[in-house]
C-alpha cells in the first residue's frame, strides 16, 4: 500500500516540504537521482524563479539557458518529479489537453484546428529532442500508442477518428480490426478493435524528470529541492518568495506546478484549476502462462475508449501497469477503495489476472482547466508572473514543450508563439468555483453511465 502524504491543492497551502517520493514503481526503479543544488540556505536575488521541479519547470529552466542565455532558479518543494511528473503512467500521446481534433474543428474552425495539430506535432518534436539530449536513458518504448475499443460499438468511433486524422490532418494512424488487435496486441472481453497512433511512445516517468534536471543544471540553471514557496509578496523591483531556508527575490516568476498548484499561491490561478486524482497499480511480474492467457504481445502504451479511460502497459520486467481515475477526494479510505477498484477492473478486462497481487499503488493530481486545454500565459495584472498548466492527464510531451514555450515568452520571443487559444487566452475561471468538486462527482457519474452504453 502507498505511504504517500495526503495533499489537496484546493485545501492545503502547499504540498509540504522535503518529502521523499511516493512509493511508486517509478521511484523504486529510477536509480540514483542526478546531482542538484541542495535546498535554499540563504537569501538571494535572481532573474527568473520557477516554482515546480517537474517536466514544465525543468524544461523551462533548460530552454531559458540553452536557447536564450537566461539563468533560472527552480524551487521544488520536495524532490524533482515529486508531483505528476513522477507519478504518471509514462504514456506519451500526441495531444493538447482533452481537446480532440474534431472538437477543435467544432469550437474554433478548421484553420485553428490545423494550427492546433501543428502545435501537437511541435510538442512531440520538443519532447523527442529532450529525450535525445538527456544524459539519463528514460527507457523509450517506440512503435506508437494504442486506443482499444472497449465495446463493439466504439470501433465505429475509432474508424471516424482515424479517417479524420489521416484525411484532414495527414496523420498515419492505423485502424486494427478486433481479430487482428487480439492477435497483435492483447486479448480479452474488452478488446473489440484498436487504433494505433504511430507517433506515441512510452517512457519511465521519473527518469524523464531526472534527465530534464540534469539538462537544466548542465545548461546553467540552479535546482533547489526541499524549498517550498510558503509565502509570496510583491516588493519594489520584484517578487519575494519565502522558503524554509531563505528568501528568493526574483524579477520574474514562473508557476509550473500544474495539478499541485495551491489555490492560494497566486490570484492569477485562483478558481481556474480543478485538480483531479488519477490512481495507478502495478502488479507482480506476470508469468509465462498469464502472458499467454491474455495474449499480451506488445509493450506499447494502451488506453481504451471510455470517457473515463483506463490505461495500461506491460513493463520491461513483466509487470502490468494499470491506471484510471482516482477518488474525488484524497484520504486513506478512498485510496484503499480505489486500489481495489483498479484490481477489480483489471480482472474484468483480463479475466486470467483476476485477483493478481499488486506490488505498487499510488495516486496523484492531474489538472483540468475549464476549457480543457492547457494555458501558457501571464497574470492579467502583472506580466512578470508567468504560468503553464492544465494538461488534463495527457500532457507528458506538452508539459515539456510548454517549458520551451514559456522560455520563449519570458525571453521576449513572442514571434515564436503560435496564434492559438493556449497562448492568447488566459485561463478562464470555473463558474461557481466553490462547487468544483461537486461538479466533478456529478460529471464522473454521468460519464460512467455513458461508458456503459
C-alpha positions in Angstrom: 0.0 0.0 0.0 1.1 3.6 -0.6 2.5 5.6 2.2 2.3 8.9 0.5 1.4 12.2 2.1 -2.2 13.4 1.7 -2.3 16.7 -0.1 -5.3 18.6 -1.6 -4.3 21.6 -3.6 -7.8 23.2 -3.0 -7.4 22.9 0.7 -3.7 23.0 1.6 -1.4 25.9 1.2 1.3 23.7 -0.4 2.5 20.1 -1.0 4.7 20.0 2.2 8.4 20.3 2.1 11.4 17.9 1.8 9.2 14.8 1.4 10.5 11.7 -0.4 8.8 10.3 -3.4 5.7 8.3 -3.1 6.4 4.5 -3.1 5.7 4.1 -6.8 7.2 1.7 -9.3 9.0 4.6 -10.9 10.6 5.7 -7.7 11.7 2.1 -6.9 13.4 1.7 -10.3 14.7 5.1 -11.2 18.1 4.7 -9.6 20.1 7.4 -8.0 18.8 10.9 -8.9 21.2 13.4 -10.6 23.0 16.0 -8.5 21.0 19.0 -7.5 21.9 22.2 -5.7 20.5 21.3 -2.3 17.8 23.3 -0.5 17.9 27.1 -0.3 20.1 28.1 2.6 20.4 31.8 2.3 18.6 34.9 0.8 19.4 35.5 -2.8 18.3 37.7 -5.8 17.6 36.0 -9.1 16.3 37.0 -12.5 13.8 34.1 -13.1 12.4 31.9 -10.3 10.5 28.8 -11.4 8.1 27.2 -8.9 7.9 23.5 -9.5 10.6 20.9 -10.3 8.5 18.8 -12.7 8.6 18.5 -16.5 7.4 22.0 -17.2 9.6 23.8 -14.7 12.8 21.9 -15.5 12.1 22.2 -19.3 11.6 26.0 -18.9 14.9 26.4 -17.0 16.7 24.2 -19.6 15.4 26.2 -22.6 15.9 29.5 -20.9 19.6 28.7 -20.5 20.1 26.8 -23.7 18.1 28.9 -26.2 18.2 32.4 -24.6 21.2 32.6 -22.2 19.0 33.3 -19.2 19.8 31.5 -15.9 16.7 30.3 -14.0 16.3 29.2 -10.4 14.0 26.2 -9.8 12.3 26.0 -6.5 10.9 22.5 -5.8 9.0 21.8 -2.5 10.1 18.2 -2.3 12.0 16.2 -5.0 12.4 16.5 -8.7 9.4 14.9 -10.3 7.6 14.6 -6.9 4.2 15.5 -8.3 2.6 14.3 -11.5 5.9 14.2 -13.4 7.0 11.2 -11.3 3.6 9.6 -10.8 2.0 9.4 -14.3 1.7 6.2 -16.4 4.5 7.0 -18.8 2.2 7.2 -21.8 3.3 9.9 -24.3 0.4 10.7 -26.6 0.3 13.5 -29.3 -2.3 15.7 -27.6 -3.2 19.1 -26.3 -5.2 18.7 -23.1 -8.5 16.9 -23.6 -9.3 18.6 -26.8 -9.7 16.2 -29.8 -9.2 17.3 -33.4 -12.9 17.0 -34.0 -13.7 19.2 -31.0 -11.2 21.8 -32.1 -12.9 22.0 -35.5 -16.3 22.4 -34.0 -15.1 25.0 -31.5 -12.7 27.1 -33.5 -12.9 26.0 -37.1 -10.7 24.0 -39.4 -8.0 26.7 -39.7 -7.3 26.9 -36.0 -7.6 23.1 -35.7 -4.8 22.8 -38.2 -2.7 25.1 -36.2 -3.5 23.1 -33.0 -2.3 20.0 -34.9 0.9 21.7 -35.8 1.5 22.6 -32.2 0.8 18.9 -31.1 3.5 17.8 -33.6 5.8 20.5 -32.4 5.3 19.3 -28.8 6.3 15.7 -29.8 9.4 17.1 -31.6 10.4 19.1 -28.5 9.9 16.0 -26.3 12.0 13.8 -28.5 14.7 16.4 -28.7 14.9 16.5 -24.9 15.0 12.7 -24.7 17.8 12.6 -27.3 19.8 15.2 -25.4 19.2 13.8 -22.0 22.2 12.1 -20.2 19.8 9.7 -18.5 18.1 7.0 -20.5 14.3 7.1 -19.9 13.5 3.7 -21.4 11.8 4.9 -24.5 9.3 2.4 -26.0 8.7 3.2 -29.6 6.1 2.0 -32.1 3.1 4.1 -31.1 0.3 4.1 -28.6 -2.9 2.1 -28.9 -6.5 3.0 -28.2 -8.7 0.0 -27.8 -12.5 -0.1 -28.4 -13.8 -1.4 -25.1 -17.2 -2.2 -26.6 -18.1 -3.3 -30.1 -19.9 0.0 -30.9 -16.9 2.1 -30.1 -14.9 0.7 -33.0 -17.0 2.9 -35.3 -15.8 5.9 -33.3 -12.2 4.8 -33.8 -12.8 4.5 -37.5 -14.2 8.0 -37.7 -11.2 9.4 -35.7 -8.8 7.6 -37.9 -10.4 8.9 -41.1 -10.4 12.5 -39.8 -6.8 12.4 -38.6 -5.5 10.7 -41.8 -7.5 12.5 -44.4 -7.8 16.0 -42.9 -4.6 16.3 -40.9 -2.2 14.0 -42.8 -1.6 11.6 -39.9 -0.9 7.9 -40.5 -3.0 6.2 -37.8 -3.7 2.5 -38.3 -7.2 1.1 -37.7 -6.9 -2.5 -36.5 -10.0 -4.8 -36.6 -10.9 -6.8 -33.5 -9.4 -10.2 -34.6 -6.1 -8.6 -35.6 -6.0 -6.5 -32.4 -6.4 -9.6 -30.2 -3.6 -11.3 -32.2 -1.1 -8.4 -32.3 -1.7 -6.6 -29.0 -3.7 -8.4 -26.3 -6.9 -10.4 -25.9 -9.8 -10.1 -23.6 -13.6 -9.3 -23.4 -12.9 -5.6 -23.8 -10.8 -5.8 -27.0 -13.1 -5.0 -30.0 -10.6 -3.4 -32.3 -8.0 -0.7 -31.9 -6.5 2.5 -33.4 -2.7 2.8 -33.3 -1.2 6.3 -33.2 2.4 5.8 -34.5 3.8 9.0 -33.0 3.2 8.0 -29.4 5.8 6.4 -27.1 6.2 5.0 -23.6 8.8 6.2 -21.1 10.0 5.8 -17.5 8.2 8.8 -15.9 10.7 9.7 -13.2 13.8 9.0 -15.3 12.5 11.6 -17.7 12.3 14.2 -14.9 15.8 13.2 -13.7 17.1 13.7 -17.3 15.5 17.2 -17.5 17.1 18.1 -14.2 20.5 17.1 -15.5 20.0 19.0 -18.7 18.8 22.1 -16.9 21.8 22.2 -14.5 24.3 21.3 -17.2 23.0 24.3 -19.1 23.4 26.7 -16.1 20.2 26.5 -14.2 20.0 26.1 -10.4 17.7 23.5 -8.9 16.8 23.7 -5.2 14.8 20.8 -3.8 13.2 20.9 -0.3 12.5 24.6 -1.0 8.7 25.1 -0.7 7.4 28.5 -1.6 5.5 29.1 1.6 5.0 32.9 1.1 4.9 35.2 -1.9 4.8 39.0 -1.7 5.4 41.8 -4.3 8.3 44.2 -3.5 9.8 47.0 -5.4 11.6 45.5 -8.3 10.4 42.0 -7.9 8.8 39.2 -6.0 9.8 37.9 -2.6 9.4 34.1 -2.3 9.8 32.7 1.2 11.3 29.2 1.6 12.3 27.4 4.8 16.0 28.2 4.1 15.8 31.7 2.9 14.0 34.3 0.7 14.5 34.4 -3.0 13.8 37.7 -4.6 13.0 37.4 -8.4 12.4 39.8 -11.2 10.1 37.3 -12.8 8.3 34.2 -11.5 7.0 31.1 -13.3 4.3 28.9 -11.9 4.9 25.4 -13.2 3.2 23.2 -10.6 0.2 22.1 -12.6 -2.2 19.9 -10.5 -0.2 20.5 -7.4 -0.6 24.3 -7.6 -2.1 25.5 -4.3 -5.3 27.5 -4.7 -3.8 30.3 -2.6 -0.4 30.5 -4.4 -1.3 33.5 -6.6 -4.5 35.3 -7.6 -3.8 34.5 -11.3 -4.8 30.9 -10.8 -7.5 31.2 -8.1 -10.7 29.4 -9.2 -9.1 28.4 -12.5 -7.9 24.9 -11.8 -9.6 21.6 -11.0 -7.1 19.1 -9.6 -8.4 15.5 -10.3 -6.9 12.3 -8.9 -5.6 9.5 -11.0 -4.7 6.2 -9.5 -2.2 3.5 -10.7 -1.4 -0.1 -9.7 1.5 -2.2 -10.8 1.2 -6.0 -10.5 3.8 -8.5 -9.6 5.6 -9.9 -12.7 3.3 -11.9 -14.9 4.4 -15.5 -15.5 4.5 -17.1 -19.0 1.1 -18.7 -18.6 -0.5 -15.4 -17.7 1.0 -13.6 -20.6 -0.1 -16.4 -22.9 -3.6 -16.4 -21.5 -4.0 -12.7 -22.0 -2.1 -12.8 -25.4 -0.1 -9.8 -24.3 2.3 -9.2 -27.3 3.1 -5.5 -27.0 4.9 -3.1 -24.7 3.2 -0.1 -26.4 1.1 2.0 -24.0 -2.7 1.3 -24.3 -5.8 3.3 -23.4 -9.4 2.5 -24.1 -12.4 4.3 -25.5 -14.0 5.1 -22.1 -14.6 8.8 -21.3 -13.0 8.0 -18.0 -10.4 6.0 -19.7 -8.4 3.1 -18.3 -4.8 2.9 -19.4 -2.2 0.1 -19.1 1.1 -1.2 -20.4 3.3 -4.3 -20.0 6.5 -3.1 -18.3 10.0 -4.4 -19.1 10.2 -6.7 -16.1 6.8 -8.4 -17.0 4.7 -6.4 -14.6 1.4 -4.8 -15.8 0.8 -1.1 -15.0 -2.9 -0.3 -14.9 -4.5 3.1 -14.1 -7.7 5.1 -14.2 -9.4 7.9 -12.3 -8.9 8.3 -8.6 -11.4 9.3 -5.9 -13.0 12.8 -5.9 -11.2 13.5 -2.6 -8.0 12.1 -1.2 -7.9 10.2 2.1 -6.7 6.9 3.4 -10.1 5.1 3.0 -10.5 6.4 -0.6 -7.1 5.1 -1.5 -7.9 1.6 -0.3 -11.2 1.7 -2.2 -9.6 2.9 -5.5 -6.8 0.3 -5.2 -9.5 -2.4 -5.1 -11.5 -0.7 -7.8 -8.5 -1.0 -10.2 -7.8 -4.6 -9.2 -11.4 -5.5 -10.0 -11.3 -3.6 -13.3 -8.1 -5.3 -14.3 -9.7 -8.7 -13.6 -12.8 -7.7 -15.7 -10.6 -6.6 -18.6 -8.3 -9.6 -18.3 -10.0 -12.5 -16.5 -6.8 -14.6 -16.2 -5.4 -11.8 -14.0 -8.4 -11.6 -11.6 -7.1 -11.1 -8.1 -3.5 -10.8 -9.1 -1.1 -9.5 -6.4 -0.3 -5.8 -6.6 3.2 -4.7 -5.6 2.8 -0.9 -6.0 -0.1 1.5 -6.0 -0.2 5.3 -5.8 -2.2 8.3 -6.8 -1.6 11.8 -8.0 -3.3 15.0 -9.1 -3.7 15.9 -12.7 -5.0 19.3 -13.7 -8.2 20.3 -15.6 -8.9 23.8 -16.8 -12.5 25.0 -17.5 -12.0 24.8 -21.3 -10.0 21.6 -21.1 -6.9 22.9 -22.8 -3.5 23.9 -21.3 -2.7 27.6 -21.0 0.7 29.2 -21.3 0.2 32.8 -20.3 0.8 35.7 -17.8 -1.1 37.1 -14.9 -3.6 39.7 -16.0 -2.3 42.5 -13.8 1.4 41.5 -13.8 3.3 40.5 -16.9 6.3 39.4 -14.7 4.2 36.4 -13.5 4.1 33.5 -16.0 2.4 30.1 -15.8 1.9 26.9 -17.8 -0.6 24.2 -16.6 -3.7 22.3 -17.3 -2.6 19.3 -19.3 -5.6 17.2 -18.3 -3.8 14.0 -17.6 -2.3 13.6 -21.1 0.4 16.1 -21.1 3.9 14.5 -20.8 5.0 15.8 -24.2 3.1 19.0 -24.0 4.4 19.7 -20.5 8.0 19.5 -21.7 7.0 21.6 -24.8 5.2 24.2 -22.5 8.5 24.8 -20.8 10.1 25.7 -24.1 7.2 28.0 -25.0 7.4 29.6 -21.6 11.1 30.3 -22.0 10.4 32.0 -25.4 7.7 34.2 -23.8 9.9 35.1 -20.9 12.8 36.0 -23.2 10.5 38.2 -25.3 10.5 36.0 -28.3 6.7 36.5 -28.8 7.0 35.9 -32.6 7.9 32.3 -31.8 4.5 31.7 -30.2 1.6 30.5 -32.4 -1.7 32.2 -32.6 -3.7 29.6 -30.6 -6.1 29.9 -27.6 -3.5 28.1 -25.5 -1.2 31.2 -25.8 -3.6 34.0 -26.5 -6.3 33.4 -23.9 -5.7 33.4 -20.1 -7.2 30.5 -18.1 -10.9 31.1 -17.6 -12.4 30.8 -14.1 -14.7 28.0 -13.2 -18.3 29.3 -12.7 -19.4 28.6 -9.1 -15.8 27.5 -8.3 -16.7 26.6 -4.8 -18.7 23.7 -6.2 -16.0 22.3 -8.4 -15.7 19.0 -6.5 -19.5 18.5 -6.5 -19.4 19.1 -10.3 -16.6 16.6 -10.6 -18.7 13.9 -8.8 -21.7 14.5 -11.0 -19.5 14.5 -14.1 -17.9 11.2 -13.2 -21.3 9.6 -12.6 -22.6 10.9 -15.9 -19.5 9.7 -17.9 -19.7 6.3 -16.2 -23.2 5.9 -17.5 -22.1 6.8 -21.0 -19.2 4.4 -20.8 -21.6 1.5 -20.2 -23.7 2.2 -23.2 
